[in-house]
Each structure stands twice: as C-alpha cells, then as structure tokens.
Amino acid sequence: MTMYGGYAKSGGTLYSQSYPADDYTAKLIPAAATNEWSTVLSEDRKTFSYILKRDGQLRFQADFDLTKPLSQ
C-alpha cells in the first residue's frame, strides 16, 4: 500500500535490524504510526524471522526455517 522500503534504526546488529514506520506511512495509515518491522537472523543462521510490532506488542511473526530448501 505504501511501497515502504524503510530505513533501519541505529543500533542494529549483524543479525537484527528494525524499521519504524516513517511519517508518510503514519499519515497514510494513522493506526500504523507505531509500527516497527524487524528482520532477525538467528545466530546459528538456521531461522530468519520477519516481525511486526505495533505499540510495542507483537502483531505478526513469520519464521523461516533456512535448513529446509524450498520445493520446486
């Protein structure tokens, strides 16, 4: 909806980055003003997670098992 690409907050690590909603997103979707998306790679590099929090509360989390190849 917003074509949001996002800018990571400072303080990210090799394994984790967080992307708060920008002003454009907040104006377009006021309820999403406190959204923060995160990408997390487990330190064992076996799981990749995509996480959405709103008002500091978990709203969505998708975990991908990187040890299993995608079927064709």
C-alpha positions as CSV (number, residue, x, y, z in Angstrom):
1,M,0.0,0.0,0.0
2,T,2.8,2.5,0.9
3,M,5.6,0.9,-1.2
4,Y,7.5,1.3,2.1
5,G,11.2,0.4,1.8
6,G,12.2,1.8,5.2
7,Y,15.3,2.9,6.9
8,A,16.8,0.9,9.8
9,K,17.1,2.4,13.2
10,S,20.5,2.9,14.6
11,G,21.7,0.2,16.9
12,G,21.0,-2.8,14.6
13,T,23.3,-5.7,14.6
14,L,24.6,-8.2,12.0
15,Y,21.7,-10.4,13.0
16,S,18.9,-7.9,13.6
17,Q,17.5,-4.7,12.1
18,S,14.4,-2.7,13.0
19,Y,12.5,-0.4,10.8
20,P,10.0,2.1,12.3
21,A,7.1,3.5,10.4
22,D,8.0,6.7,8.6
23,D,6.0,9.9,8.6
24,Y,4.4,9.2,5.2
25,T,3.2,5.8,6.5
26,A,1.8,7.4,9.7
27,K,-0.1,10.0,7.8
28,L,-1.5,7.5,5.2
29,I,-2.4,4.9,7.9
30,P,-2.6,6.5,11.3
31,A,-3.1,3.2,13.1
32,A,0.3,2.1,11.8
33,A,2.2,5.1,13.2
34,T,3.8,3.0,15.9
35,N,4.6,0.0,13.6
36,E,8.0,-1.4,13.8
37,W,9.2,-4.1,11.4
38,S,12.2,-6.2,12.2
39,T,14.3,-8.7,10.3
40,V,16.1,-11.2,12.5
41,L,18.6,-14.0,11.6
42,S,19.2,-16.4,14.4
43,E,22.8,-16.6,15.5
44,D,23.0,-20.2,14.3
45,R,21.7,-18.9,10.9
46,K,19.0,-21.5,10.8
47,T,16.0,-19.3,11.2
48,F,15.0,-16.0,9.5
49,S,12.2,-14.0,11.2
50,Y,10.1,-11.2,9.9
51,I,8.3,-9.4,12.8
52,L,5.8,-6.6,13.1
53,K,5.1,-4.9,16.4
54,R,2.5,-2.1,17.0
55,D,2.6,-0.2,20.2
56,G,5.4,-2.5,21.3
57,Q,3.1,-5.5,21.1
58,L,3.7,-8.4,18.7
59,R,1.2,-8.3,15.8
60,F,2.8,-10.7,13.3
61,Q,5.8,-13.0,13.1
62,A,6.8,-15.3,10.2
63,D,9.7,-17.6,10.9
64,F,11.5,-19.3,8.0
65,D,13.5,-22.5,8.5
66,L,16.7,-21.9,6.5
67,T,17.7,-25.5,6.9
68,K,15.0,-26.8,4.5
69,P,15.2,-26.0,0.8
70,L,12.1,-24.8,-1.0
71,S,10.4,-27.4,-3.0
72,Q,10.2,-26.8,-6.7
